[in-house]
Amino acid sequence: MWLEDECKLCLVHSRTSDVVKLGGAPLLPKLLVYLSQALEKGSRSEAFAESFKAVASMLESPDPYGEYKKRLAEIGREVAAVVERKLEEAGWDLRLALRVAAAANIIDSNVLGYRPRKLELAIWDEPAIEERVRLPERLYYVIDNEGEAQIDYVVMEALRRNGITPVPVARSEPYEIDVVADSSKGFLATPGNISPIRWLGDGFILAKGIANAEAYLEWGAGKPALLLFRAKCDVLARRLGVEKNASIIITGESLRRLLGQN
């Protein structure tokens, strides 16, 4: 499911940027042939996930952004320490924690036309859309990229302090700069490198990032969810009626309604 044709342009931009950034510019002709076929897929999420696998294969690297993710984690840990102090001072206020979690979705590898801001400055942005729901005693917390994940670990502590047990969830295979499930941290690993949203169906979902939000449009019908992300692209900003890069906290049901997926 592609929201608009512009999303297909984003796929081409993302994957060609991947190979150029990662030193594989001579692979562009081969990649463009592959992408011409990938654009025929009916599923946006499958096209993005499978095309990243193709890039990794062409580069002969199982995790092309592995070293970059280590640097993101270092930055994230520094900011997470500041967030932890703020949340302690605020008595582990859950509303503040969720706002920070959404605002922290500032890092991205290759969204078309997107210009990120520094994580330490962006995390205090207030959301343009903020829906509030009563969270259940146990929920799935779907992690996004390696940098903001360090903040998510603090947000999960805020959930626990408020009587909620979060189960961290991540893909079992590399996808862009996203976290790969770590069993030592109690992660639930979902198959392959596609969004975990596809595989979760028996509980409440709290999911980070636009890839997971867009996957919810494809596979989330009937699944209770709260989605935290930034409207990083023109398509999402336009359809949600917010400024580009605005922070969003929205139920899955509302997202599907606003984007015409009900």
DAFENFEN-V77362 format. One record per residue. N is the residue number from 1. RES is the residue in one letter. PHI is phi in radians with two decimals (none if undefined). PSI is psi in whole degrees, -180 to 180 (999 if undefined). Layout:
n: [N:N]
res: [RES:RES]
phi: [PHI:PHI]
psi: [PSI:PSI]
This chain:
n: [1:2:3:4:5:6:7:8:9:10:11:12:13:14:15:16:17:18:19:20:21:22:23:24:25:26:27:28:29:30:31:32:33:34:35:36:37:38:39:40:41:42:43:44:45:46:47:48:49:50:51:52:53:54:55:56:57:58:59:60:61:62:63:64:65:66:67:68:69:70:71:72:73:74:75:76:77:78:79:80:81:82:83:84:85:86:87:88:89:90:91:92:93:94:95:96:97:98:99:100:101:102:103:104:105:106:107:108:109:110:111:112:113:114:115:116:117:118:119:120:121:122:123:124:125:126:127:128:129:130:131:132:133:134:135:136:137:138:139:140:141:142:143:144:145:146:147:148:149:150:151:152:153:154:155:156:157:158:159:160:161:162:163:164:165:166:167:168:169:170:171:172:173:174:175:176:177:178:179:180:181:182:183:184:185:186:187:188:189:190:191:192:193:194:195:196:197:198:199:200:201:202:203:204:205:206:207:208:209:210:211:212:213:214:215:216:217:218:219:220:221:222:223:224:225:226:227:228:229:230:231:232:233:234:235:236:237:238:239:240:241:242:243:244:245:246:247:248:249:250:251:252:253:254:255:256:257:258:259:260:261:262]
res: [M:W:L:E:D:E:C:K:L:C:L:V:H:S:R:T:S:D:V:V:K:L:G:G:A:P:L:L:P:K:L:L:V:Y:L:S:Q:A:L:E:K:G:S:R:S:E:A:F:A:E:S:F:K:A:V:A:S:M:L:E:S:P:D:P:Y:G:E:Y:K:K:R:L:A:E:I:G:R:E:V:A:A:V:V:E:R:K:L:E:E:A:G:W:D:L:R:L:A:L:R:V:A:A:A:A:N:I:I:D:S:N:V:L:G:Y:R:P:R:K:L:E:L:A:I:W:D:E:P:A:I:E:E:R:V:R:L:P:E:R:L:Y:Y:V:I:D:N:E:G:E:A:Q:I:D:Y:V:V:M:E:A:L:R:R:N:G:I:T:P:V:P:V:A:R:S:E:P:Y:E:I:D:V:V:A:D:S:S:K:G:F:L:A:T:P:G:N:I:S:P:I:R:W:L:G:D:G:F:I:L:A:K:G:I:A:N:A:E:A:Y:L:E:W:G:A:G:K:P:A:L:L:L:F:R:A:K:C:D:V:L:A:R:R:L:G:V:E:K:N:A:S:I:I:I:T:G:E:S:L:R:R:L:L:G:Q:N]
phi: [none:-1.85:-1.10:-2.62:-1.06:-1.04:-1.15:-1.22:-1.09:-1.11:-1.07:-1.08:-1.06:-1.09:-1.30:-1.18:-1.13:-0.95:-1.18:-1.20:-1.04:-1.65:1.43:-2.00:-0.91:-1.08:-1.45:-0.98:-1.02:-1.12:-1.14:-1.12:-1.09:-1.07:-1.13:-1.07:-1.49:-1.07:-1.16:-1.45:-1.13:-1.37:-1.80:-1.07:-1.11:-1.15:-1.08:-1.20:-1.17:-1.21:-1.20:-1.21:-1.03:-1.10:-1.07:-1.06:-1.14:-1.10:-1.45:0.98:-2.38:-1.16:-2.47:-0.97:-1.71:-0.95:-1.20:-1.11:-1.13:-1.11:-1.17:-1.07:-1.11:-1.10:-1.07:-1.06:-1.14:-1.11:-1.23:-1.07:-1.13:-1.18:-1.07:-1.06:-1.09:-1.11:-1.22:-1.07:-1.10:-1.59:1.19:0.98:-1.03:-1.25:-1.10:-1.10:-1.07:-1.21:-1.09:-1.13:-1.04:-1.20:-1.14:-1.23:-1.35:-1.79:-1.60:-2.72:-1.52:-2.64:-1.20:-1.00:1.29:-1.66:-2.15:-1.26:-1.90:-1.15:-0.99:-1.16:-1.59:-1.43:-1.18:-1.73:-1.09:-1.49:-1.26:-1.36:-2.22:-2.41:-1.74:-2.04:-2.36:-1.39:-1.44:-1.30:-1.24:-2.46:-2.62:-1.52:-1.95:-1.49:-1.41:-1.90:-1.51:-1.09:-1.22:-1.26:-1.03:-1.10:-1.32:-1.05:-1.10:-1.26:-1.10:-1.12:-1.15:-1.08:-1.07:-1.07:-1.15:-1.83:1.40:-2.05:-1.71:-1.57:-1.87:-1.18:-2.25:-2.65:-1.14:-1.53:-2.19:-1.08:-2.53:0.84:-1.76:-1.31:-1.17:-1.73:-0.92:-2.05:-1.13:-1.20:-1.79:1.35:-1.22:-1.59:-1.68:-1.76:-1.09:1.15:-2.01:-1.55:-0.94:-1.02:-0.94:-1.06:-1.79:-1.61:-2.59:-2.20:-3.03:-1.33:-2.02:-1.97:-2.14:-1.80:1.59:-1.29:-1.10:-1.26:-1.12:-1.22:-1.13:-1.08:-1.10:-1.48:-2.20:-1.72:-0.93:1.48:-1.66:-1.15:-2.71:-2.17:-1.93:-2.12:-2.86:-1.94:-1.39:-1.32:-1.94:-1.09:-1.10:-1.15:-1.05:-1.13:-1.26:-1.57:1.24:-2.22:-1.21:-1.03:1.37:-1.15:-1.41:-2.27:-2.22:-2.55:-1.25:-1.05:-1.07:-1.17:-1.08:-1.11:-1.19:-1.18:-1.71:1.24:-1.86:-1.50]
psi: [116:126:-45:165:-27:-27:-32:-37:-37:-39:-47:-45:-45:-49:-36:-36:-39:-54:-34:-47:-36:16:21:32:-37:-15:-6:-45:-44:-42:-42:-35:-45:-45:-31:-29:-39:-32:-14:-11:144:-20:118:-44:-42:-41:-43:-44:-47:-35:-31:-38:-41:-42:-45:-41:-44:-35:-7:44:123:-27:80:-32:18:-48:-38:-38:-32:-41:-40:-40:-39:-46:-45:-39:-38:-44:-37:-34:-38:-44:-42:-43:-42:-42:-37:-44:-32:11:31:43:122:-35:-43:-41:-43:-36:-43:-42:-43:-45:-28:-9:54:-18:138:158:-50:38:133:123:11:135:108:159:168:135:-43:-22:-30:-22:-15:6:139:147:146:-30:128:102:141:134:158:118:144:174:-19:137:160:132:102:115:151:-116:163:-34:-53:-19:-32:-33:-37:-34:-34:-40:-38:-33:-38:-40:-47:-39:-18:21:19:132:111:137:107:137:137:164:151:-12:154:141:113:-129:16:158:140:136:134:110:-26:-19:14:22:144:121:127:156:142:-155:17:161:135:-21:-33:-31:-10:127:7:27:180:140:127:112:141:145:157:-31:-41:-36:-43:-34:-34:-34:-31:-42:9:-1:125:-6:121:132:154:124:130:118:177:143:77:-22:161:-36:-51:-42:-45:-45:-30:-10:37:167:149:136:8:147:138:134:110:145:154:-40:-44:-39:-44:-38:-46:-29:11:33:7:999]
